[in-house]
Amino acid sequence: MAGLTPGELAPDFTLPRDGGGTISLSAFRGRPVVLFFYPKDDTKSCTLEAISFTELASDFEAAGVELIGISPDSVKRHDRFAKKHELTVALAADEEKSAINAYGLWVEKSLYGRKYMGVERSTFLIDADGRIARVWEKVKVNGHAQEALAAAKAL
């Protein structure tokens, strides 16, 4: 991992998003953001993670916290994923992996002895000033959205 740590300025990005248009981290300056990176739409853990954040979306909103999910999937794939699972969180398409690389999350992975490159599931809590407040690396999905919400509320 690139080693982004709490206190550092979060790398900005502008990416196409589900439903059309673009989304930029800098557009949310003045309010906290939970930025979750995940490997692939419509896979078991990624789906569970996106559904978990969607289920808590109103709690994040009530706390004044923006939610953004990022994967290297296309906008078209994000649109299908969001519709299929009734997701309400913003999904940014990083097909060029510019944000994924800026956050140091395009890494070598291994599955059944086969090595390949992919996204390391990670979450960043970014404060209202655009600084990283907390980093969760190699996220385990169960209970993660609740943990991120508690940390965001504690800002």
Beta strands, then each sheet from edge to edge (+ up, - down):
strand 1: 14-16
strand 2: 22-24
strand 3: 33-37
strand 4: 66-71
strand 5: 90-93
strand 6: 106-111
strand 7: 114-119
strand 8: 122-126
strand 9: 132-136
sheet 1: 1+ 2-
sheet 2: 5+ 4+ 3+ 8- 9+
sheet 3: 6+ 7-
end
